[in-house]
Amino acid sequence: MSETPPQRTAGFRFWPTDALFIAACGAAAWFLWCPLGEMVWLLPVAVGHFFLFCNVFRVRRSYELIWTAIFIINMLAWFLTDSFSWGWVLGIQAPVTVAVIVLEMRSSRYHGIFCRSINAEHLDRWLAGEMFH
């Protein structure tokens, strides 16, 4: 017996659990500031992008994984050259973030924020499951 797949949704989404997770991240960053120093920023950067990709623009998983791989390589490169700086990391990562979001928004499967005006001609087909994620 197969289960019915969950109904697809579109647009910005925000759940109480999202608020709790973001608050927990903020609290963790505050408590870990002394032991981690500037590396504590890894928490809000990662959680912020997760929220941006999953709740605001609803980016497909493959794009999230590409962004994550580039982020890890970006951070490692700065560490290995012994010149880590959040300014450099985010300066390189920001164009990647913008590219991921723009590519998703230009996709016929786009179902994030403002999708009704950006992707009106394809959205109903995507919501009906005629287009795969």
A tleap script that builds the chain and sets N, CA, C and O, in Angstrom:
source leaprc.protein.ff14SB
mol = sequence {
  NMET SER GLU THR PRO PRO GLN ARG THR ALA
  GLY PHE ARG PHE TRP PRO THR ASP ALA LEU
  PHE ILE ALA ALA CYS GLY ALA ALA ALA TRP
  PHE LEU TRP CYS PRO LEU GLY GLU MET VAL
  TRP LEU LEU PRO VAL ALA VAL GLY HIE PHE
  PHE LEU PHE CYS ASN VAL PHE ARG VAL ARG
  ARG SER TYR GLU LEU ILE TRP THR ALA ILE
  PHE ILE ILE ASN MET LEU ALA TRP PHE LEU
  THR ASP SER PHE SER TRP GLY TRP VAL LEU
  GLY ILE GLN ALA PRO VAL THR VAL ALA VAL
  ILE VAL LEU GLU MET ARG SER SER ARG TYR
  HIE GLY ILE PHE CYS ARG SER ILE ASN ALA
  GLU HIE LEU ASP ARG TRP LEU ALA GLY GLU
  MET PHE CHIE
}
set mol.1.N position { 0.834 -1.165 0.000 }
set mol.1.CA position { 0.000 0.000 0.000 }
set mol.1.C position { 0.892 1.246 0.000 }
set mol.1.O position { 1.705 1.437 0.904 }
set mol.2.N position { 0.732 2.073 -1.005 }
set mol.2.CA position { 1.580 3.258 -1.097 }
set mol.2.C position { 0.901 4.454 -0.437 }
set mol.2.O position { -0.322 4.599 -0.445 }
set mol.3.N position { 1.744 5.294 0.126 }
set mol.3.CA position { 1.239 6.496 0.784 }
set mol.3.C position { 1.046 7.604 -0.239 }
set mol.3.O position { 1.751 7.664 -1.247 }
set mol.4.N position { 0.100 8.466 0.027 }
set mol.4.CA position { -0.118 9.631 -0.821 }
set mol.4.C position { 0.979 10.641 -0.529 }
set mol.4.O position { 1.234 10.972 0.629 }
set mol.5.N position { 1.636 11.137 -1.592 }
set mol.5.CA position { 2.682 12.137 -1.334 }
set mol.5.C position { 2.069 13.405 -0.746 }
set mol.5.O position { 0.908 13.716 -1.012 }
set mol.6.N position { 2.842 14.131 0.046 }
set mol.6.CA position { 2.305 15.369 0.635 }
set mol.6.C position { 1.947 16.373 -0.465 }
set mol.6.O position { 2.583 16.424 -1.518 }
set mol.7.N position { 0.929 17.153 -0.193 }
set mol.7.CA position { 0.504 18.161 -1.162 }
set mol.7.C position { 1.574 19.233 -1.269 }
set mol.7.O position { 2.127 19.684 -0.266 }
set mol.8.N position { 1.852 19.625 -2.479 }
set mol.8.CA position { 2.847 20.664 -2.717 }
set mol.8.C position { 2.282 22.032 -2.334 }
set mol.8.O position { 1.085 22.289 -2.460 }
set mol.9.N position { 3.161 22.881 -1.872 }
set mol.9.CA position { 2.780 24.241 -1.517 }
set mol.9.C position { 3.715 25.214 -2.229 }
set mol.9.O position { 4.768 24.827 -2.735 }
set mol.10.N position { 3.318 26.458 -2.259 }
set mol.10.CA position { 4.133 27.474 -2.927 }
set mol.10.C position { 4.157 28.741 -2.092 }
set mol.10.O position { 3.289 28.972 -1.251 }
set mol.11.N position { 5.172 29.557 -2.343 }
set mol.11.CA position { 5.307 30.833 -1.665 }
set mol.11.C position { 6.185 30.743 -0.428 }
set mol.11.O position { 6.719 29.685 -0.098 }
set mol.12.N position { 6.320 31.855 0.233 }
set mol.12.CA position { 7.085 31.940 1.479 }
set mol.12.C position { 6.397 31.106 2.544 }
set mol.12.O position { 5.170 31.097 2.639 }
set mol.13.N position { 7.180 30.412 3.339 }
set mol.13.CA position { 6.580 29.652 4.438 }
set mol.13.C position { 7.370 29.901 5.714 }
set mol.13.O position { 8.589 30.069 5.699 }
set mol.14.N position { 6.640 29.918 6.808 }
set mol.14.CA position { 7.259 30.137 8.114 }
set mol.14.C position { 6.428 29.408 9.147 }
set mol.14.O position { 5.239 29.682 9.305 }
set mol.15.N position { 7.047 28.487 9.844 }
set mol.15.CA position { 6.379 27.667 10.843 }
set mol.15.C position { 6.888 28.050 12.233 }
set mol.15.O position { 7.988 28.589 12.358 }
set mol.16.N position { 6.110 27.781 13.268 }
set mol.16.CA position { 6.597 28.035 14.630 }
set mol.16.C position { 7.926 27.322 14.911 }
set mol.16.O position { 8.771 27.844 15.639 }
set mol.17.N position { 8.105 26.136 14.336 }
set mol.17.CA position { 9.371 25.425 14.538 }
set mol.17.C position { 10.543 26.183 13.902 }
set mol.17.O position { 11.671 26.110 14.391 }
set mol.18.N position { 10.274 26.906 12.818 }
set mol.18.CA position { 11.318 27.733 12.214 }
set mol.18.C position { 11.757 28.824 13.183 }
set mol.18.O position { 12.948 29.084 13.353 }
set mol.19.N position { 10.776 29.453 13.813 }
set mol.19.CA position { 11.077 30.505 14.789 }
set mol.19.C position { 11.886 29.945 15.954 }
set mol.19.O position { 12.841 30.570 16.416 }
set mol.20.N position { 11.497 28.770 16.421 }
set mol.20.CA position { 12.233 28.132 17.524 }
set mol.20.C position { 13.658 27.793 17.118 }
set mol.20.O position { 14.595 27.998 17.890 }
set mol.21.N position { 13.820 27.278 15.912 }
set mol.21.CA position { 15.155 26.905 15.432 }
set mol.21.C position { 16.039 28.140 15.284 }
set mol.21.O position { 17.207 28.117 15.671 }
set mol.22.N position { 15.490 29.209 14.729 }
set mol.22.CA position { 16.257 30.445 14.559 }
set mol.22.C position { 16.619 31.030 15.929 }
set mol.22.O position { 17.742 31.493 16.128 }
set mol.23.N position { 15.677 31.009 16.863 }
set mol.23.CA position { 15.951 31.503 18.217 }
set mol.23.C position { 17.020 30.654 18.900 }
set mol.23.O position { 17.902 31.187 19.573 }
set mol.24.N position { 16.942 29.339 18.730 }
set mol.24.CA position { 17.943 28.438 19.322 }
set mol.24.C position { 19.321 28.706 18.729 }
set mol.24.O position { 20.321 28.682 19.446 }
set mol.25.N position { 19.378 28.958 17.443 }
set mol.25.CA position { 20.657 29.281 16.798 }
set mol.25.C position { 21.215 30.586 17.352 }
set mol.25.O position { 22.409 30.687 17.633 }
set mol.26.N position { 20.352 31.578 17.508 }
set mol.26.CA position { 20.794 32.854 18.069 }
set mol.26.C position { 21.313 32.702 19.487 }
set mol.26.O position { 22.334 33.285 19.851 }
set mol.27.N position { 20.603 31.916 20.285 }
set mol.27.CA position { 21.036 31.675 21.667 }
set mol.27.C position { 22.355 30.912 21.691 }
set mol.27.O position { 23.250 31.232 22.473 }
set mol.28.N position { 22.473 29.903 20.832 }
set mol.28.CA position { 23.713 29.123 20.781 }
set mol.28.C position { 24.882 30.008 20.378 }
set mol.28.O position { 25.964 29.912 20.956 }
set mol.29.N position { 24.670 30.868 19.390 }
set mol.29.CA position { 25.739 31.771 18.956 }
set mol.29.C position { 26.150 32.706 20.088 }
set mol.29.O position { 27.338 32.971 20.274 }
set mol.30.N position { 25.181 33.203 20.840 }
set mol.30.CA position { 25.482 34.104 21.945 }
set mol.30.C position { 26.283 33.378 23.031 }
set mol.30.O position { 27.273 33.906 23.537 }
set mol.31.N position { 25.846 32.164 23.383 }
set mol.31.CA position { 26.538 31.402 24.428 }
set mol.31.C position { 27.916 30.912 23.983 }
set mol.31.O position { 28.819 30.763 24.805 }
set mol.32.N position { 28.073 30.667 22.703 }
set mol.32.CA position { 29.337 30.110 22.207 }
set mol.32.C position { 30.310 31.176 21.723 }
set mol.32.O position { 31.388 30.848 21.227 }
set mol.33.N position { 29.944 32.450 21.861 }
set mol.33.CA position { 30.804 33.528 21.373 }
set mol.33.C position { 32.202 33.447 21.979 }
set mol.33.O position { 33.192 33.511 21.250 }
set mol.34.N position { 32.296 33.309 23.288 }
set mol.34.CA position { 33.624 33.279 23.940 }
set mol.34.C position { 34.450 32.061 23.524 }
set mol.34.O position { 35.605 32.225 23.129 }
set mol.35.N position { 33.899 30.841 23.599 }
set mol.35.CA position { 34.752 29.708 23.228 }
set mol.35.C position { 35.077 29.623 21.733 }
set mol.35.O position { 36.141 29.122 21.371 }
set mol.36.N position { 34.199 30.095 20.870 }
set mol.36.CA position { 34.428 29.944 19.430 }
set mol.36.C position { 34.960 31.189 18.746 }
set mol.36.O position { 35.501 31.109 17.643 }
set mol.37.N position { 34.813 32.328 19.384 }
set mol.37.CA position { 35.261 33.568 18.748 }
set mol.37.C position { 34.492 33.827 17.465 }
set mol.37.O position { 33.290 33.574 17.388 }
set mol.38.N position { 35.194 34.335 16.455 }
set mol.38.CA position { 34.518 34.687 15.215 }
set mol.38.C position { 33.970 33.478 14.455 }
set mol.38.O position { 33.142 33.640 13.559 }
set mol.39.N position { 34.416 32.276 14.798 }
set mol.39.CA position { 33.883 31.081 14.137 }
set mol.39.C position { 32.422 30.831 14.509 }
set mol.39.O position { 31.741 30.040 13.856 }
set mol.40.N position { 31.944 31.496 15.549 }
set mol.40.CA position { 30.547 31.351 15.946 }
set mol.40.C position { 29.622 31.822 14.822 }
set mol.40.O position { 28.460 31.417 14.770 }
set mol.41.N position { 30.124 32.670 13.923 }
set mol.41.CA position { 29.315 33.168 12.818 }
set mol.41.C position { 28.919 32.068 11.846 }
set mol.41.O position { 28.015 32.248 11.030 }
set mol.42.N position { 29.595 30.933 11.932 }
set mol.42.CA position { 29.220 29.794 11.086 }
set mol.42.C position { 27.766 29.399 11.338 }
set mol.42.O position { 27.049 29.039 10.404 }
set mol.43.N position { 27.328 29.464 12.596 }
set mol.43.CA position { 25.937 29.107 12.926 }
set mol.43.C position { 24.924 29.999 12.221 }
set mol.43.O position { 24.089 29.476 11.483 }
set mol.44.N position { 24.952 31.321 12.409 }
set mol.44.CA position { 23.947 32.133 11.729 }
set mol.44.C position { 24.076 32.142 10.205 }
set mol.44.O position { 23.071 32.259 9.504 }
set mol.45.N position { 25.292 32.022 9.689 }
set mol.45.CA position { 25.457 31.975 8.228 }
set mol.45.C position { 24.799 30.718 7.672 }
set mol.45.O position { 24.047 30.787 6.699 }
set mol.46.N position { 25.076 29.579 8.280 }
set mol.46.CA position { 24.497 28.319 7.799 }
set mol.46.C position { 22.978 28.299 7.988 }
set mol.46.O position { 22.243 27.952 7.063 }
set mol.47.N position { 22.512 28.666 9.166 }
set mol.47.CA position { 21.070 28.661 9.437 }
set mol.47.C position { 20.355 29.710 8.580 }
set mol.47.O position { 19.256 29.463 8.085 }
set mol.48.N position { 20.966 30.856 8.409 }
set mol.48.CA position { 20.361 31.900 7.580 }
set mol.48.C position { 20.191 31.459 6.135 }
set mol.48.O position { 19.147 31.696 5.527 }
set mol.49.N position { 21.216 30.819 5.586 }
set mol.49.CA position { 21.108 30.334 4.209 }
set mol.49.C position { 20.120 29.173 4.111 }
set mol.49.O position { 19.386 29.062 3.130 }
set mol.50.N position { 20.103 28.321 5.115 }
set mol.50.CA position { 19.129 27.228 5.120 }
set mol.50.C position { 17.712 27.802 5.080 }
set mol.50.O position { 16.878 27.336 4.304 }
set mol.51.N position { 17.438 28.799 5.905 }
set mol.51.CA position { 16.111 29.425 5.914 }
set mol.51.C position { 15.821 30.104 4.577 }
set mol.51.O position { 14.727 29.967 4.030 }
set mol.52.N position { 16.797 30.830 4.059 }
set mol.52.CA position { 16.638 31.520 2.788 }
set mol.52.C position { 16.327 30.533 1.656 }
set mol.52.O position { 15.428 30.768 0.849 }
set mol.53.N position { 17.070 29.441 1.606 }
set mol.53.CA position { 16.892 28.464 0.533 }
set mol.53.C position { 15.652 27.595 0.713 }
set mol.53.O position { 15.005 27.238 -0.270 }
set mol.54.N position { 15.314 27.253 1.946 }
set mol.54.CA position { 14.211 26.312 2.180 }
set mol.54.C position { 12.858 26.990 2.398 }
set mol.54.O position { 11.823 26.395 2.099 }
set mol.55.N position { 12.845 28.194 2.901 }
set mol.55.CA position { 11.587 28.830 3.265 }
set mol.55.C position { 11.239 30.053 2.425 }
set mol.55.O position { 10.062 30.335 2.201 }
set mol.56.N position { 12.228 30.765 1.968 }
set mol.56.CA position { 11.953 31.991 1.226 }
set mol.56.C position { 11.931 31.709 -0.282 }
set mol.56.O position { 10.918 31.942 -0.942 }
set mol.57.N position { 13.034 31.213 -0.819 }
set mol.57.CA position { 13.122 30.977 -2.257 }
set mol.57.C position { 12.872 29.517 -2.641 }
set mol.57.O position { 12.683 29.212 -3.819 }
set mol.58.N position { 12.868 28.628 -1.672 }
set mol.58.CA position { 12.547 27.213 -1.845 }
set mol.58.C position { 13.360 26.583 -2.982 }
set mol.58.O position { 12.828 26.048 -3.955 }
set mol.59.N position { 14.653 26.677 -2.802 }
set mol.59.CA position { 15.630 26.231 -3.789 }
set mol.59.C position { 15.695 24.706 -3.818 }
set mol.59.O position { 15.602 24.051 -2.779 }
set mol.60.N position { 15.851 24.158 -4.998 }
set mol.60.CA position { 15.951 22.694 -5.139 }
set mol.60.C position { 17.205 22.175 -4.434 }
set mol.60.O position { 18.205 22.882 -4.306 }
set mol.61.N position { 17.128 20.950 -3.992 }
set mol.61.CA position { 18.192 20.345 -3.181 }
set mol.61.C position { 19.533 20.331 -3.898 }
set mol.61.O position { 20.561 20.576 -3.267 }
set mol.62.N position { 19.553 20.054 -5.182 }
set mol.62.CA position { 20.838 19.992 -5.891 }
set mol.62.C position { 21.554 21.342 -5.838 }
set mol.62.O position { 22.778 21.382 -5.713 }
set mol.63.N position { 20.811 22.446 -5.932 }
set mol.63.CA position { 21.429 23.761 -5.833 }
set mol.63.C position { 21.932 24.016 -4.412 }
set mol.63.O position { 22.988 24.619 -4.224 }
set mol.64.N position { 21.182 23.561 -3.426 }
set mol.64.CA position { 21.624 23.702 -2.029 }
set mol.64.C position { 22.938 22.963 -1.817 }
set mol.64.O position { 23.852 23.477 -1.172 }
set mol.65.N position { 23.026 21.758 -2.363 }
set mol.65.CA position { 24.241 20.950 -2.193 }
set mol.65.C position { 25.430 21.574 -2.910 }
set mol.65.O position { 26.551 21.533 -2.404 }
set mol.66.N position { 25.198 22.146 -4.070 }
set mol.66.CA position { 26.278 22.848 -4.783 }
set mol.66.C position { 26.743 24.041 -3.958 }
set mol.66.O position { 27.944 24.258 -3.799 }
set mol.67.N position { 25.791 24.819 -3.430 }
set mol.67.CA position { 26.147 25.971 -2.595 }
set mol.67.C position { 26.967 25.505 -1.392 }
set mol.67.O position { 27.980 26.116 -1.052 }
set mol.68.N position { 26.528 24.429 -0.753 }
set mol.68.CA position { 27.217 23.908 0.432 }
set mol.68.C position { 28.638 23.454 0.092 }
set mol.68.O position { 29.573 23.742 0.839 }
set mol.69.N position { 28.806 22.755 -1.019 }
set mol.69.CA position { 30.143 22.294 -1.423 }
set mol.69.C position { 31.065 23.487 -1.660 }
set mol.69.O position { 32.217 23.482 -1.227 }
set mol.70.N position { 30.559 24.500 -2.343 }
set mol.70.CA position { 31.373 25.693 -2.599 }
set mol.70.C position { 31.696 26.405 -1.293 }
set mol.70.O position { 32.808 26.903 -1.116 }
set mol.71.N position { 30.733 26.457 -0.377 }
set mol.71.CA position { 30.963 27.094 0.922 }
set mol.71.C position { 32.054 26.372 1.707 }
set mol.71.O position { 32.933 27.016 2.280 }
set mol.72.N position { 32.006 25.064 1.735 }
set mol.72.CA position { 33.027 24.284 2.457 }
set mol.72.C position { 34.399 24.483 1.819 }
set mol.72.O position { 35.382 24.708 2.524 }
set mol.73.N position { 34.470 24.404 0.503 }
set mol.73.CA position { 35.746 24.622 -0.201 }
set mol.73.C position { 36.247 26.044 0.058 }
set mol.73.O position { 37.434 26.256 0.303 }
set mol.74.N position { 35.346 27.000 0.001 }
set mol.74.CA position { 35.680 28.404 0.248 }
set mol.74.C position { 36.289 28.570 1.644 }
set mol.74.O position { 37.354 29.171 1.791 }
set mol.75.N position { 35.624 28.044 2.652 }
set mol.75.CA position { 36.136 28.168 4.022 }
set mol.75.C position { 37.464 27.433 4.191 }
set mol.75.O position { 38.402 27.970 4.779 }
set mol.76.N position { 37.544 26.210 3.676 }
set mol.76.CA position { 38.781 25.436 3.799 }
set mol.76.C position { 39.956 26.139 3.120 }
set mol.76.O position { 41.070 26.145 3.644 }
set mol.77.N position { 39.703 26.725 1.958 }
set mol.77.CA position { 40.779 27.409 1.239 }
set mol.77.C position { 41.351 28.545 2.082 }
set mol.77.O position { 42.568 28.720 2.141 }
set mol.78.N position { 40.485 29.317 2.733 }
set mol.78.CA position { 40.968 30.412 3.565 }
set mol.78.C position { 41.690 29.908 4.805 }
set mol.78.O position { 42.665 30.512 5.251 }
set mol.79.N position { 41.205 28.790 5.367 }
set mol.79.CA position { 41.882 28.215 6.533 }
set mol.79.C position { 43.245 27.666 6.148 }
set mol.79.O position { 44.235 27.899 6.843 }
set mol.80.N position { 43.296 26.943 5.048 }
set mol.80.CA position { 44.553 26.315 4.640 }
set mol.80.C position { 45.609 27.339 4.241 }
set mol.80.O position { 46.805 27.065 4.344 }
set mol.81.N position { 45.188 28.497 3.792 }
set mol.81.CA position { 46.149 29.555 3.466 }
set mol.81.C position { 46.432 30.436 4.679 }
set mol.81.O position { 47.157 31.427 4.588 }
set mol.82.N position { 45.853 30.061 5.808 }
set mol.82.CA position { 46.049 30.766 7.072 }
set mol.82.C position { 45.669 32.250 6.981 }
set mol.82.O position { 46.300 33.107 7.600 }
set mol.83.N position { 44.628 32.526 6.199 }
set mol.83.CA position { 44.184 33.911 6.059 }
set mol.83.C position { 42.659 34.002 6.113 }
set mol.83.O position { 42.038 34.742 5.350 }
set mol.84.N position { 42.067 33.231 7.036 }
set mol.84.CA position { 40.611 33.201 7.129 }
set mol.84.C position { 40.059 34.564 7.526 }
set mol.84.O position { 40.569 35.223 8.432 }
set mol.85.N position { 39.008 34.969 6.828 }
set mol.85.CA position { 38.299 36.207 7.125 }
set mol.85.C position { 36.864 36.036 6.655 }
set mol.85.O position { 36.620 35.615 5.524 }
set mol.86.N position { 35.912 36.365 7.527 }
set mol.86.CA position { 34.514 36.254 7.122 }
set mol.86.C position { 34.212 37.199 5.963 }
set mol.86.O position { 33.354 36.899 5.133 }
set mol.87.N position { 34.889 38.310 5.897 }
set mol.87.CA position { 34.691 39.229 4.777 }
set mol.87.C position { 35.014 38.573 3.442 }
set mol.87.O position { 34.261 38.702 2.476 }
set mol.88.N position { 36.154 37.860 3.396 }
set mol.88.CA position { 36.533 37.164 2.162 }
set mol.88.C position { 35.601 35.995 1.871 }
set mol.88.O position { 35.181 35.795 0.731 }
set mol.89.N position { 35.283 35.230 2.902 }
set mol.89.CA position { 34.391 34.074 2.703 }
set mol.89.C position { 33.051 34.531 2.149 }
set mol.89.O position { 32.580 33.999 1.145 }
set mol.90.N position { 32.433 35.517 2.798 }
set mol.90.CA position { 31.121 35.975 2.358 }
set mol.90.C position { 31.202 36.761 1.055 }
set mol.90.O position { 30.252 36.768 0.273 }
set mol.91.N position { 32.322 37.418 0.821 }
set mol.91.CA position { 32.507 38.122 -0.448 }
set mol.91.C position { 32.519 37.178 -1.635 }
set mol.91.O position { 32.030 37.516 -2.713 }
set mol.92.N position { 33.074 36.005 -1.436 }
set mol.92.CA position { 33.069 34.989 -2.494 }
set mol.92.C position { 31.740 34.244 -2.521 }
set mol.92.O position { 31.236 33.906 -3.592 }
set mol.93.N position { 31.174 33.988 -1.350 }
set mol.93.CA position { 29.954 33.177 -1.278 }
set mol.93.C position { 28.709 33.939 -1.704 }
set mol.93.O position { 27.773 33.331 -2.223 }
set mol.94.N position { 28.670 35.244 -1.501 }
set mol.94.CA position { 27.473 36.026 -1.844 }
set mol.94.C position { 27.091 35.901 -3.320 }
set mol.94.O position { 25.911 35.712 -3.616 }
set mol.95.N position { 28.039 35.998 -4.258 }
set mol.95.CA position { 27.643 35.806 -5.661 }
set mol.95.C position { 27.109 34.391 -5.935 }
set mol.95.O position { 26.241 34.208 -6.789 }
set mol.96.N position { 27.623 33.409 -5.218 }
set mol.96.CA position { 27.123 32.039 -5.369 }
set mol.96.C position { 25.684 31.971 -4.869 }
set mol.96.O position { 24.827 31.357 -5.505 }
set mol.97.N position { 25.425 32.603 -3.736 }
set mol.97.CA position { 24.065 32.648 -3.192 }
set mol.97.C position { 23.118 33.309 -4.178 }
set mol.97.O position { 22.035 32.790 -4.448 }
set mol.98.N position { 23.520 34.445 -4.713 }
set mol.98.CA position { 22.674 35.166 -5.672 }
set mol.98.C position { 22.446 34.306 -6.920 }
set mol.98.O position { 21.328 34.244 -7.432 }
set mol.99.N position { 23.487 33.651 -7.407 }
set mol.99.CA position { 23.351 32.808 -8.600 }
set mol.99.C position { 22.367 31.662 -8.357 }
set mol.99.O position { 21.524 31.377 -9.207 }
set mol.100.N position { 22.472 31.008 -7.205 }
set mol.100.CA position { 21.565 29.908 -6.877 }
set mol.100.C position { 20.120 30.403 -6.857 }
set mol.100.O position { 19.230 29.757 -7.409 }
set mol.101.N position { 19.896 31.539 -6.227 }
set mol.101.CA position { 18.539 32.087 -6.125 }
set mol.101.C position { 18.011 32.500 -7.497 }
set mol.101.O position { 16.868 32.198 -7.838 }
set mol.102.N position { 18.830 33.184 -8.279 }
set mol.102.CA position { 18.396 33.623 -9.611 }
set mol.102.C position { 18.101 32.423 -10.508 }
set mol.102.O position { 17.088 32.412 -11.209 }
set mol.103.N position { 18.966 31.422 -10.494 }
set mol.103.CA position { 18.719 30.224 -11.309 }
set mol.103.C position { 17.412 29.552 -10.909 }
set mol.103.O position { 16.645 29.106 -11.763 }
set mol.104.N position { 17.165 29.484 -9.605 }
set mol.104.CA position { 15.914 28.865 -9.153 }
set mol.104.C position { 14.712 29.698 -9.568 }
set mol.104.O position { 13.709 29.150 -10.025 }
set mol.105.N position { 14.800 31.004 -9.417 }
set mol.105.CA position { 13.672 31.870 -9.753 }
set mol.105.C position { 13.360 31.862 -11.248 }
set mol.105.O position { 12.223 32.112 -11.646 }
set mol.106.N position { 14.354 31.578 -12.068 }
set mol.106.CA position { 14.142 31.523 -13.513 }
set mol.106.C position { 13.649 30.153 -13.975 }
set mol.106.O position { 13.309 29.974 -15.145 }
set mol.107.N position { 13.612 29.204 -13.071 }
set mol.107.CA position { 13.184 27.855 -13.395 }
set mol.107.C position { 11.670 27.772 -13.533 }
set mol.107.O position { 10.938 28.517 -12.881 }
set mol.108.N position { 11.207 26.868 -14.380 }
set mol.108.CA position { 9.760 26.658 -14.527 }
set mol.108.C position { 9.164 26.004 -13.286 }
set mol.108.O position { 7.944 25.979 -13.128 }
set mol.109.N position { 10.013 25.473 -12.403 }
set mol.109.CA position { 9.523 24.856 -11.171 }
set mol.109.C position { 9.579 25.801 -9.970 }
set mol.109.O position { 9.345 25.375 -8.839 }
set mol.110.N position { 9.882 27.055 -10.200 }
set mol.110.CA position { 10.025 27.977 -9.072 }
set mol.110.C position { 8.715 28.071 -8.288 }
set mol.110.O position { 7.648 28.307 -8.855 }
set mol.111.N position { 8.822 27.881 -6.969 }
set mol.111.CA position { 7.633 27.926 -6.111 }
set mol.111.C position { 7.904 28.646 -4.790 }
set mol.111.O position { 7.244 28.383 -3.785 }
set mol.112.N position { 8.876 29.552 -4.799 }
set mol.112.CA position { 9.200 30.325 -3.602 }
set mol.112.C position { 8.430 31.633 -3.552 }
set mol.112.O position { 7.384 31.783 -4.184 }
set mol.113.N position { 8.962 32.568 -2.796 }
set mol.113.CA position { 8.312 33.857 -2.590 }
set mol.113.C position { 8.042 34.548 -3.944 }
set mol.113.O position { 8.877 34.506 -4.848 }
set mol.114.N position { 6.899 35.163 -4.064 }
set mol.114.CA position { 6.458 35.869 -5.270 }
set mol.114.C position { 6.305 34.955 -6.491 }
set mol.114.O position { 6.321 35.438 -7.624 }
set mol.115.N position { 6.157 33.650 -6.278 }
set mol.115.CA position { 6.064 32.726 -7.409 }
set mol.115.C position { 4.812 32.953 -8.253 }
set mol.115.O position { 4.820 32.668 -9.451 }
set mol.116.N position { 3.761 33.449 -7.663 }
set mol.116.CA position { 2.523 33.678 -8.430 }
set mol.116.C position { 2.737 34.745 -9.516 }
set mol.116.O position { 2.097 34.694 -10.566 }
set mol.117.N position { 3.616 35.687 -9.272 }
set mol.117.CA position { 3.877 36.695 -10.302 }
set mol.117.C position { 5.080 36.330 -11.171 }
set mol.117.O position { 5.138 36.718 -12.338 }
set mol.118.N position { 6.034 35.592 -10.619 }
set mol.118.CA position { 7.242 35.243 -11.363 }
set mol.118.C position { 7.022 34.028 -12.264 }
set mol.118.O position { 7.522 33.993 -13.388 }
set mol.119.N position { 6.288 33.045 -11.786 }
set mol.119.CA position { 6.167 31.760 -12.482 }
set mol.119.C position { 4.706 31.352 -12.670 }
set mol.119.O position { 4.378 30.169 -12.586 }
set mol.120.N position { 3.846 32.305 -12.920 }
set mol.120.CA position { 2.409 32.028 -12.992 }
set mol.120.C position { 2.058 30.979 -14.044 }
set mol.120.O position { 1.167 30.160 -13.818 }
set mol.121.N position { 2.738 30.989 -15.179 }
set mol.121.CA position { 2.352 30.068 -16.246 }
set mol.121.C position { 2.691 28.605 -15.952 }
set mol.121.O position { 2.086 27.711 -16.544 }
set mol.122.N position { 3.625 28.344 -15.068 }
set mol.122.CA position { 4.019 26.964 -14.769 }
set mol.122.C position { 3.621 26.503 -13.368 }
set mol.122.O position { 3.619 25.305 -13.087 }
set mol.123.N position { 3.288 27.437 -12.500 }
set mol.123.CA position { 3.087 27.108 -11.088 }
set mol.123.C position { 1.989 26.075 -10.855 }
set mol.123.O position { 2.183 25.141 -10.076 }
set mol.124.N position { 0.852 26.222 -11.506 }
set mol.124.CA position { -0.243 25.278 -11.281 }
set mol.124.C position { 0.139 23.858 -11.696 }
set mol.124.O position { -0.252 22.891 -11.043 }
set mol.125.N position { 0.897 23.737 -12.774 }
set mol.125.CA position { 1.370 22.402 -13.196 }
set mol.125.C position { 2.316 21.822 -12.149 }
set mol.125.O position { 2.263 20.629 -11.851 }
set mol.126.N position { 3.178 22.667 -11.595 }
set mol.126.CA position { 4.111 22.185 -10.575 }
set mol.126.C position { 3.337 21.748 -9.328 }
set mol.126.O position { 3.599 20.679 -8.778 }
set mol.127.N position { 2.394 22.565 -8.886 }
set mol.127.CA position { 1.596 22.252 -7.704 }
set mol.127.C position { 0.793 20.961 -7.882 }
set mol.127.O position { 0.572 20.225 -6.920 }
set mol.128.N position { 0.361 20.691 -9.114 }
set mol.128.CA position { -0.414 19.484 -9.393 }
set mol.128.C position { 0.462 18.242 -9.496 }
set mol.128.O position { -0.048 17.130 -9.633 }
set mol.129.N position { 1.768 18.425 -9.433 }
set mol.129.CA position { 2.689 17.285 -9.492 }
set mol.129.C position { 3.047 16.872 -10.905 }
set mol.129.O position { 3.643 15.815 -11.109 }
set mol.130.N position { 2.693 17.688 -11.881 }
set mol.130.CA position { 3.010 17.363 -13.273 }
set mol.130.C position { 4.478 17.663 -13.587 }
set mol.130.O position { 5.023 17.150 -14.564 }
set mol.131.N position { 5.094 18.467 -12.784 }
set mol.131.CA position { 6.498 18.802 -12.931 }
set mol.131.C position { 7.208 18.331 -11.664 }
set mol.131.O position { 6.726 18.544 -10.552 }
set mol.132.N position { 8.346 17.694 -11.849 }
set mol.132.CA position { 9.046 17.140 -10.692 }
set mol.132.C position { 10.028 18.150 -10.135 }
set mol.132.O position { 10.523 19.034 -10.835 }
set mol.133.N position { 10.289 17.985 -8.852 }
set mol.133.CA position { 11.196 18.895 -8.143 }
set mol.133.C position { 12.599 18.503 -8.339 }
set mol.133.O position { 13.501 19.157 -7.815 }
savepdb mol mol.pdb
quit
